[in-house]
């Protein structure tokens, strides 16, 4: 192998890693579109009862995330099986007009777990790749939005499990208010018009605010170092260049 090939090898490897392993580099655009749709469906609800249609969109979003992040095939297959079953169940709930607290709690808990898995999959995918590109930026935005959705569903589940209003008697416990409070807490905006009354929910809000700040720090750090070569690749390229220069002077 020539010295020129040796010098090009690290760059070729880096370019390969920077590409999406699933071959779907623009998949995060679809993830963001689905997140916007999910937010709209949830924000349109004036009660804390989860919507079956929003539940299906949420699970479909997670399935797409697993596809984009090149999750294990068994995990992807399991996600699509769950999505199919959930879709059939949602249709039956809508057609039969089923209602009940147990059903609402099940839908809320399932959505919460799904939105916990999704950002973890994105972060895991981005840790394994390099390159400052559109995909890295979209991935960071998608994961950040998923974290906000996850905490909104945590508040939703708490509201369904307790009889005390989450934000006091003046504020209606709805997915709309829970989403608003979640994202204003995640971004530490804190308008103050919605405040949790119970110590448990206040503790969750503190955890979300800390998570939001830590996520921004780590995401920005990840993007800023995206174009940098790892130390072993830099050392290998330097050694190859030195060897090539030595051969030319010999």
Secondary structure per residue as TSV (DSSP state, phi and psi in degrees):
chain	resnum	aa	ss	phi	psi
A	1	X	-	360.0	132.3
A	2	X	-	-75.4	163.1
A	3	X	H	-65.4	-32.5
A	4	X	H	-64.3	-39.3
A	5	X	H	-65.3	-37.4
A	6	X	H	-64.0	-38.7
A	7	X	H	-71.1	-30.5
A	8	X	H	-83.4	-16.9
A	9	X	H	-60.7	-46.4
A	10	X	H	-60.4	-40.1
A	11	X	H	-65.1	-39.6
A	12	X	H	-64.4	-41.8
A	13	X	H	-62.3	-42.9
A	14	X	H	-63.2	-39.9
A	15	X	H	-64.9	-35.2
A	16	X	H	-67.8	-42.6
A	17	X	H	-67.8	-33.4
A	18	X	H	-67.9	-25.2
A	19	X	S	-76.4	153.0
A	20	X	-	-66.2	128.4
A	21	X	T	-64.3	-22.8
A	22	X	T	-81.5	-7.4
A	23	X	S	75.9	17.5
A	24	X	-	-127.4	68.5
A	25	X	T	-65.3	-23.7
A	26	X	T	-98.5	13.8
A	27	X	H	-65.3	-24.2
A	28	X	H	-69.3	-22.1
A	29	X	H	-61.7	-42.7
A	30	X	H	-66.7	-39.3
A	31	X	H	-60.0	-45.3
A	32	X	H	-64.4	-39.7
A	33	X	H	-62.9	-41.8
A	34	X	H	-67.3	-34.9
A	35	X	H	-66.2	-40.1
A	36	X	H	-62.6	-44.2
A	37	X	H	-62.1	-42.8
A	38	X	H	-61.4	-43.6
A	39	X	H	-61.8	-43.6
A	40	X	H	-62.7	-44.2
A	41	X	H	-63.6	-40.0
A	42	X	H	-74.9	-40.5
A	43	X	H	-67.3	-21.4
A	44	X	T	-78.4	-8.3
A	45	X	-	-89.3	131.0
A	46	X	S	-99.7	12.4
A	47	X	S	-131.5	171.1
A	48	X	S	-85.4	-6.1
A	49	X	S	-71.3	123.1
A	50	X	-	-63.4	145.1
A	51	X	-	-88.9	129.4
A	52	X	H	-58.8	-37.4
A	53	X	H	-67.0	-41.5
A	54	X	H	-65.0	-34.8
A	55	X	H	-62.3	-43.0
A	56	X	H	-65.0	-42.6
A	57	X	H	-62.9	-38.6
A	58	X	H	-62.2	-46.7
A	59	X	H	-67.3	-36.0
A	60	X	H	-64.4	-37.9
A	61	X	H	-60.3	-44.4
A	62	X	H	-65.4	-39.1
A	63	X	H	-61.9	-40.4
A	64	X	H	-66.2	-39.8
A	65	X	H	-59.7	-44.3
A	66	X	H	-63.9	-33.2
A	67	X	H	-71.2	-44.9
A	68	X	H	-65.7	-38.5
A	69	X	T	-84.7	6.0
A	70	X	T	57.6	48.1
A	71	X	-	-67.6	165.8
A	72	X	-	-57.0	144.0
A	73	X	H	-58.7	-36.7
A	74	X	H	-65.5	-38.1
A	75	X	H	-65.8	-43.5
A	76	X	H	-62.8	-42.2
A	77	X	H	-64.0	-41.7
A	78	X	H	-63.2	-39.4
A	79	X	H	-62.4	-42.2
A	80	X	H	-71.0	-32.0
A	81	X	H	-65.0	-45.5
A	82	X	H	-62.2	-40.5
A	83	X	H	-62.6	-41.9
A	84	X	H	-63.1	-47.2
A	85	X	H	-62.7	-42.4
A	86	X	H	-64.9	-38.6
A	87	X	H	-62.7	-43.9
A	88	X	H	-64.0	-42.6
A	89	X	H	-63.5	-40.1
A	90	X	H	-64.9	-38.4
A	91	X	H	-64.0	-42.9
A	92	X	H	-64.6	-40.4
A	93	X	H	-62.4	-41.9
A	94	X	H	-69.3	-42.6
A	95	X	H	-70.0	-44.5
A	96	X	H	-84.9	-4.2
A	97	X	T	53.8	50.9
A	98	X	-	-78.9	143.1
A	99	X	-	-140.0	157.9
A	100	X	-	156.4	144.7
A	101	X	H	-65.2	-38.2
A	102	X	H	-61.5	-40.6
A	103	X	H	-65.8	-42.7
A	104	X	H	-63.4	-41.3
A	105	X	H	-64.5	-41.0
A	106	X	H	-63.4	-44.2
A	107	X	H	-64.8	-42.9
A	108	X	H	-65.3	-43.4
A	109	X	H	-65.5	-41.5
A	110	X	H	-64.2	-42.0
A	111	X	H	-64.3	-40.6
A	112	X	H	-62.0	-45.5
A	113	X	H	-65.1	-38.4
A	114	X	H	-62.6	-42.1
A	115	X	H	-79.2	-6.7
A	116	X	H	-83.1	-36.9
A	117	X	H	-70.6	-40.1
A	118	X	H	-60.4	-53.1
A	119	X	H	-64.6	-31.7
A	120	X	H	-62.9	-41.7
A	121	X	H	-63.9	-39.5
A	122	X	H	-66.8	-46.3
A	123	X	H	-62.0	-42.5
A	124	X	H	-60.8	-40.1
A	125	X	H	-67.2	-41.4
A	126	X	H	-72.9	-28.9
A	127	X	H	-65.3	-31.0
A	128	X	T	-84.3	-5.6
A	129	X	-	-122.1	166.0
A	130	X	-	-129.4	161.9
A	131	X	-	120.9	124.7
A	132	X	-	-86.8	103.2
A	133	X	S	-147.7	-177.4
A	134	X	H	-62.2	-37.0
A	135	X	H	-61.7	-41.7
A	136	X	H	-62.4	-41.6
A	137	X	H	-66.7	-44.7
A	138	X	H	-65.1	-37.3
A	139	X	H	-63.4	-42.9
A	140	X	H	-63.6	-42.7
A	141	X	H	-65.0	-43.2
A	142	X	H	-62.0	-46.9
A	143	X	H	-63.5	-39.8
A	144	X	H	-63.3	-43.9
A	145	X	H	-65.9	-37.8
A	146	X	H	-64.7	-36.4
A	147	X	H	-63.2	-42.5
A	148	X	H	-62.8	-40.5
A	149	X	H	-65.8	-38.6
A	150	X	H	-60.4	-48.5
A	151	X	H	-67.0	-32.5
A	152	X	H	-61.6	-39.6
A	153	X	H	-73.4	-26.7
A	154	X	H	-64.6	-45.7
A	155	X	H	-62.0	-37.5
A	156	X	H	-64.1	-44.0
A	157	X	H	-65.3	-40.1
A	158	X	H	-61.7	-41.4
A	159	X	H	-63.9	-35.1
A	160	X	H	-75.1	-27.5
A	161	X	H	-89.0	-16.6
A	162	X	-	-117.3	160.1
A	163	X	S	-97.9	-15.6
A	164	X	S	-81.2	130.8
A	165	X	-	-57.2	133.6
A	166	X	T	-62.9	-42.1
A	167	X	T	-112.4	25.0
A	168	X	-	89.5	169.0
A	169	X	T	-69.5	-18.6
A	170	X	T	-79.3	-19.6
A	171	X	S	-112.8	130.9
A	172	X	-	-74.0	130.0
A	173	X	-	-73.8	98.2
A	174	X	-	-135.6	161.3
A	175	X	H	-60.5	-32.0
A	176	X	H	-62.8	-50.5
A	177	X	H	-67.9	-33.5
A	178	X	H	-68.1	-39.9
A	179	X	H	-64.0	-45.8
A	180	X	H	-59.9	-46.8
A	181	X	H	-65.8	-38.4
A	182	X	H	-62.2	-48.6
A	183	X	H	-75.0	-30.7
A	184	X	H	-71.2	-28.0
A	185	X	H	-77.6	-42.0
A	186	X	H	-59.8	-40.1
A	187	X	T	-88.7	2.7
A	188	X	T	54.1	33.6
A	189	X	-	-71.2	-51.7
A	190	X	-	59.0	68.4
A	191	X	-	-66.4	-30.6
A	192	X	S	90.0	-3.8
A	193	X	S	-77.5	-19.4
A	194	X	S	-126.5	120.4
A	195	X	-	-133.6	129.0
A	196	X	-	-68.5	144.4
A	197	X	-	-100.3	-27.9
A	198	X	S	-89.2	145.8
A	199	X	H	-59.4	-33.9
A	200	X	H	-63.7	-47.4
A	201	X	H	-69.1	-34.8
A	202	X	H	-62.5	-38.4
A	203	X	H	-64.7	-39.4
A	204	X	H	-64.0	-39.6
A	205	X	H	-64.5	-40.0
A	206	X	H	-62.9	-43.6
A	207	X	H	-61.3	-39.1
A	208	X	H	-66.9	-42.0
A	209	X	H	-62.1	-42.7
A	210	X	H	-65.6	-42.0
A	211	X	H	-60.5	-42.0
A	212	X	H	-62.0	-42.1
A	213	X	H	-69.6	-43.2
A	214	X	H	-64.6	-36.8
A	215	X	H	-64.8	-43.2
A	216	X	H	-61.9	-41.7
A	217	X	H	-63.4	-48.0
A	218	X	H	-70.0	-36.8
A	219	X	H	-67.2	-44.8
A	220	X	H	-62.5	-41.3
A	221	X	H	-63.1	-39.3
A	222	X	H	-64.2	-42.3
A	223	X	H	-70.6	-40.0
A	224	X	H	-65.2	-31.3
A	225	X	T	-94.1	11.4
A	226	X	T	-63.2	-35.0
A	227	X	T	-88.7	-5.5
A	228	X	S	-82.0	139.8
A	229	X	-	-78.8	146.4
A	230	X	-	-60.3	158.7
A	231	X	H	-60.1	-39.0
A	232	X	H	-69.4	-31.3
A	233	X	H	-72.4	-39.6
A	234	X	H	-63.5	-42.2
A	235	X	H	-64.8	-40.2
A	236	X	H	-65.0	-41.3
A	237	X	H	-66.0	-39.0
A	238	X	H	-66.4	-41.2
A	239	X	H	-65.1	-39.4
A	240	X	H	-65.5	-40.7
A	241	X	H	-65.2	-40.3
A	242	X	H	-65.3	-41.2
A	243	X	H	-64.0	-40.0
A	244	X	H	-65.2	-42.2
A	245	X	H	-64.9	-36.6
A	246	X	H	-65.6	-41.6
A	247	X	H	-64.9	-36.3
A	248	X	H	-70.0	-33.6
A	249	X	H	-83.2	-12.6
A	250	X	-	-78.3	360.0
